[in-house]
């Protein structure tokens, strides 16, 4: 778990530093370049489309993890826009909150409670 957490910190620090340097040197107007490559049907555009699909899946997972609540939808939107700059700290926080329990980390606390209750109900049904 510590290696995973170190990787998340490395990713977050690296992308923040890279983004700051790129923004200072080339400006902060990413979206016209990003979308322009996709419209031009170049290999850069193919990569951007593929990356966009990953961002959408990331946002959907974050929203799902929070039961598609208002805060979950908000976090999901931030995940889509923020990419690893959001997701790495989010996952780092989730690992700390779940105290190493990977099920709780990836499913969220509410789903873990639901699974425990479902398992208990199934056990009760078998014993009846």
ChimeraX commands (.cxc) that place a marker at each C-alpha (Angstrom):
marker #1 position 0.00,0.00,0.00 radius 0.5
marker #1 position 2.88,2.37,0.76 radius 0.5
marker #1 position 4.32,1.88,-2.73 radius 0.5
marker #1 position 0.91,2.71,-4.22 radius 0.5
marker #1 position 0.64,5.82,-2.07 radius 0.5
marker #1 position 4.17,6.89,-3.07 radius 0.5
marker #1 position 3.23,6.41,-6.74 radius 0.5
marker #1 position 0.14,8.61,-6.25 radius 0.5
marker #1 position 2.24,11.35,-4.64 radius 0.5
marker #1 position 4.83,11.12,-7.43 radius 0.5
marker #1 position 2.10,11.34,-10.08 radius 0.5
marker #1 position 0.42,14.33,-8.45 radius 0.5
marker #1 position 3.64,16.26,-7.91 radius 0.5
marker #1 position 4.91,15.46,-11.43 radius 0.5
marker #1 position 1.74,16.53,-13.22 radius 0.5
marker #1 position 1.37,19.71,-11.18 radius 0.5
marker #1 position 4.98,20.70,-11.92 radius 0.5
marker #1 position 4.67,19.79,-15.61 radius 0.5
marker #1 position 1.37,21.68,-15.91 radius 0.5
marker #1 position 2.79,24.80,-14.28 radius 0.5
marker #1 position 5.84,24.83,-16.55 radius 0.5
marker #1 position 3.74,24.18,-19.67 radius 0.5
marker #1 position 1.16,26.80,-18.70 radius 0.5
marker #1 position 3.83,29.45,-18.08 radius 0.5
marker #1 position 5.63,28.67,-21.35 radius 0.5
marker #1 position 2.65,28.09,-23.65 radius 0.5
marker #1 position -0.36,29.70,-21.99 radius 0.5
marker #1 position -3.34,28.26,-20.19 radius 0.5
marker #1 position -5.67,27.75,-23.13 radius 0.5
marker #1 position -5.51,23.94,-23.36 radius 0.5
marker #1 position -8.97,23.11,-24.70 radius 0.5
marker #1 position -8.69,24.59,-28.22 radius 0.5
marker #1 position -5.43,22.66,-28.76 radius 0.5
marker #1 position -6.81,19.49,-27.20 radius 0.5
marker #1 position -10.05,19.55,-29.19 radius 0.5
marker #1 position -8.37,20.87,-32.35 radius 0.5
marker #1 position -6.16,17.79,-32.55 radius 0.5
marker #1 position -9.24,15.57,-32.28 radius 0.5
marker #1 position -11.08,17.48,-35.01 radius 0.5
marker #1 position -7.98,17.26,-37.24 radius 0.5
marker #1 position -8.05,13.44,-36.93 radius 0.5
marker #1 position -4.31,13.22,-36.09 radius 0.5
marker #1 position -2.53,10.72,-33.87 radius 0.5
marker #1 position -2.46,13.40,-31.19 radius 0.5
marker #1 position -6.21,13.62,-31.59 radius 0.5
marker #1 position -6.55,9.85,-31.29 radius 0.5
marker #1 position -4.57,9.97,-28.04 radius 0.5
marker #1 position -6.71,12.88,-26.80 radius 0.5
marker #1 position -9.92,10.96,-27.54 radius 0.5
marker #1 position -8.60,7.85,-25.81 radius 0.5
marker #1 position -7.52,9.95,-22.82 radius 0.5
marker #1 position -10.93,11.66,-22.73 radius 0.5
marker #1 position -12.57,8.23,-22.52 radius 0.5
marker #1 position -10.37,7.38,-19.52 radius 0.5
marker #1 position -11.26,10.68,-17.89 radius 0.5
marker #1 position -14.97,10.00,-18.35 radius 0.5
marker #1 position -14.60,6.52,-16.83 radius 0.5
marker #1 position -12.69,8.05,-13.93 radius 0.5
marker #1 position -15.44,10.61,-13.36 radius 0.5
marker #1 position -18.16,7.96,-13.58 radius 0.5
marker #1 position -16.37,5.76,-11.05 radius 0.5
marker #1 position -15.93,8.63,-8.59 radius 0.5
marker #1 position -19.60,9.57,-8.99 radius 0.5
marker #1 position -20.68,5.92,-8.60 radius 0.5
marker #1 position -18.48,5.51,-5.51 radius 0.5
marker #1 position -20.44,8.36,-3.95 radius 0.5
marker #1 position -23.81,6.88,-4.95 radius 0.5
marker #1 position -24.33,9.54,-7.65 radius 0.5
marker #1 position -25.09,12.06,-4.91 radius 0.5
marker #1 position -24.70,15.78,-5.62 radius 0.5
marker #1 position -21.23,15.73,-4.05 radius 0.5
marker #1 position -20.40,12.57,-6.01 radius 0.5
marker #1 position -21.49,14.14,-9.30 radius 0.5
marker #1 position -19.47,17.24,-8.46 radius 0.5
marker #1 position -16.39,15.18,-7.65 radius 0.5
marker #1 position -16.92,13.18,-10.84 radius 0.5
marker #1 position -16.97,16.35,-12.91 radius 0.5
marker #1 position -13.79,17.53,-11.18 radius 0.5
marker #1 position -12.22,14.12,-11.95 radius 0.5
marker #1 position -13.05,14.51,-15.66 radius 0.5
marker #1 position -11.58,18.00,-15.82 radius 0.5
marker #1 position -8.71,17.54,-13.36 radius 0.5
marker #1 position -7.43,14.14,-14.45 radius 0.5
marker #1 position -4.62,12.72,-12.34 radius 0.5
marker #1 position -4.16,16.11,-10.66 radius 0.5
marker #1 position -7.46,15.32,-8.93 radius 0.5
marker #1 position -7.51,11.53,-8.97 radius 0.5
marker #1 position -4.11,10.91,-7.36 radius 0.5
marker #1 position -4.86,13.02,-4.23 radius 0.5
marker #1 position -8.42,11.60,-4.17 radius 0.5
marker #1 position -7.11,8.02,-4.21 radius 0.5
marker #1 position -4.43,8.88,-1.65 radius 0.5
marker #1 position -7.12,10.23,0.67 radius 0.5
marker #1 position -9.27,7.15,-0.02 radius 0.5
marker #1 position -6.42,4.79,0.90 radius 0.5
marker #1 position -5.90,6.61,4.17 radius 0.5
marker #1 position -9.62,6.71,4.90 radius 0.5
marker #1 position -10.02,2.98,4.12 radius 0.5
marker #1 position -6.95,2.11,6.21 radius 0.5
marker #1 position -5.65,-0.30,3.57 radius 0.5
marker #1 position -8.98,-2.04,2.94 radius 0.5
marker #1 position -9.07,-2.17,-0.87 radius 0.5
marker #1 position -12.77,-3.06,-1.00 radius 0.5
marker #1 position -13.67,0.03,1.03 radius 0.5
marker #1 position -11.27,2.13,-1.01 radius 0.5
marker #1 position -12.75,1.25,-4.37 radius 0.5
marker #1 position -16.38,0.59,-3.45 radius 0.5
marker #1 position -16.88,3.28,-0.82 radius 0.5
marker #1 position -18.19,2.85,2.72 radius 0.5
marker #1 position -21.89,2.75,1.82 radius 0.5
marker #1 position -21.46,-0.13,-0.62 radius 0.5
marker #1 position -19.39,-2.09,1.90 radius 0.5
marker #1 position -22.23,-1.73,4.44 radius 0.5
marker #1 position -24.72,-2.84,1.75 radius 0.5
marker #1 position -22.58,-5.90,0.95 radius 0.5
marker #1 position -22.29,-6.86,4.61 radius 0.5
marker #1 position -26.06,-6.49,5.07 radius 0.5
marker #1 position -26.74,-8.51,1.91 radius 0.5
marker #1 position -24.37,-11.25,3.04 radius 0.5
marker #1 position -26.02,-11.36,6.46 radius 0.5
marker #1 position -29.49,-11.53,4.84 radius 0.5
marker #1 position -28.34,-14.39,2.60 radius 0.5
marker #1 position -26.90,-16.26,5.57 radius 0.5
marker #1 position -30.19,-15.79,7.46 radius 0.5
marker #1 position -32.18,-17.03,4.46 radius 0.5
marker #1 position -30.00,-20.17,4.23 radius 0.5
marker #1 position -30.45,-20.93,7.91 radius 0.5
marker #1 position -34.27,-20.59,7.77 radius 0.5
marker link #1:1,2 radius 0.2
marker link #1:2,3 radius 0.2
marker link #1:3,4 radius 0.2
marker link #1:4,5 radius 0.2
marker link #1:5,6 radius 0.2
marker link #1:6,7 radius 0.2
marker link #1:7,8 radius 0.2
marker link #1:8,9 radius 0.2
marker link #1:9,10 radius 0.2
marker link #1:10,11 radius 0.2
marker link #1:11,12 radius 0.2
marker link #1:12,13 radius 0.2
marker link #1:13,14 radius 0.2
marker link #1:14,15 radius 0.2
marker link #1:15,16 radius 0.2
marker link #1:16,17 radius 0.2
marker link #1:17,18 radius 0.2
marker link #1:18,19 radius 0.2
marker link #1:19,20 radius 0.2
marker link #1:20,21 radius 0.2
marker link #1:21,22 radius 0.2
marker link #1:22,23 radius 0.2
marker link #1:23,24 radius 0.2
marker link #1:24,25 radius 0.2
marker link #1:25,26 radius 0.2
marker link #1:26,27 radius 0.2
marker link #1:27,28 radius 0.2
marker link #1:28,29 radius 0.2
marker link #1:29,30 radius 0.2
marker link #1:30,31 radius 0.2
marker link #1:31,32 radius 0.2
marker link #1:32,33 radius 0.2
marker link #1:33,34 radius 0.2
marker link #1:34,35 radius 0.2
marker link #1:35,36 radius 0.2
marker link #1:36,37 radius 0.2
marker link #1:37,38 radius 0.2
marker link #1:38,39 radius 0.2
marker link #1:39,40 radius 0.2
marker link #1:40,41 radius 0.2
marker link #1:41,42 radius 0.2
marker link #1:42,43 radius 0.2
marker link #1:43,44 radius 0.2
marker link #1:44,45 radius 0.2
marker link #1:45,46 radius 0.2
marker link #1:46,47 radius 0.2
marker link #1:47,48 radius 0.2
marker link #1:48,49 radius 0.2
marker link #1:49,50 radius 0.2
marker link #1:50,51 radius 0.2
marker link #1:51,52 radius 0.2
marker link #1:52,53 radius 0.2
marker link #1:53,54 radius 0.2
marker link #1:54,55 radius 0.2
marker link #1:55,56 radius 0.2
marker link #1:56,57 radius 0.2
marker link #1:57,58 radius 0.2
marker link #1:58,59 radius 0.2
marker link #1:59,60 radius 0.2
marker link #1:60,61 radius 0.2
marker link #1:61,62 radius 0.2
marker link #1:62,63 radius 0.2
marker link #1:63,64 radius 0.2
marker link #1:64,65 radius 0.2
marker link #1:65,66 radius 0.2
marker link #1:66,67 radius 0.2
marker link #1:67,68 radius 0.2
marker link #1:68,69 radius 0.2
marker link #1:69,70 radius 0.2
marker link #1:70,71 radius 0.2
marker link #1:71,72 radius 0.2
marker link #1:72,73 radius 0.2
marker link #1:73,74 radius 0.2
marker link #1:74,75 radius 0.2
marker link #1:75,76 radius 0.2
marker link #1:76,77 radius 0.2
marker link #1:77,78 radius 0.2
marker link #1:78,79 radius 0.2
marker link #1:79,80 radius 0.2
marker link #1:80,81 radius 0.2
marker link #1:81,82 radius 0.2
marker link #1:82,83 radius 0.2
marker link #1:83,84 radius 0.2
marker link #1:84,85 radius 0.2
marker link #1:85,86 radius 0.2
marker link #1:86,87 radius 0.2
marker link #1:87,88 radius 0.2
marker link #1:88,89 radius 0.2
marker link #1:89,90 radius 0.2
marker link #1:90,91 radius 0.2
marker link #1:91,92 radius 0.2
marker link #1:92,93 radius 0.2
marker link #1:93,94 radius 0.2
marker link #1:94,95 radius 0.2
marker link #1:95,96 radius 0.2
marker link #1:96,97 radius 0.2
marker link #1:97,98 radius 0.2
marker link #1:98,99 radius 0.2
marker link #1:99,100 radius 0.2
marker link #1:100,101 radius 0.2
marker link #1:101,102 radius 0.2
marker link #1:102,103 radius 0.2
marker link #1:103,104 radius 0.2
marker link #1:104,105 radius 0.2
marker link #1:105,106 radius 0.2
marker link #1:106,107 radius 0.2
marker link #1:107,108 radius 0.2
marker link #1:108,109 radius 0.2
marker link #1:109,110 radius 0.2
marker link #1:110,111 radius 0.2
marker link #1:111,112 radius 0.2
marker link #1:112,113 radius 0.2
marker link #1:113,114 radius 0.2
marker link #1:114,115 radius 0.2
marker link #1:115,116 radius 0.2
marker link #1:116,117 radius 0.2
marker link #1:117,118 radius 0.2
marker link #1:118,119 radius 0.2
marker link #1:119,120 radius 0.2
marker link #1:120,121 radius 0.2
marker link #1:121,122 radius 0.2
marker link #1:122,123 radius 0.2
marker link #1:123,124 radius 0.2
marker link #1:124,125 radius 0.2
marker link #1:125,126 radius 0.2
marker link #1:126,127 radius 0.2
marker link #1:127,128 radius 0.2
view
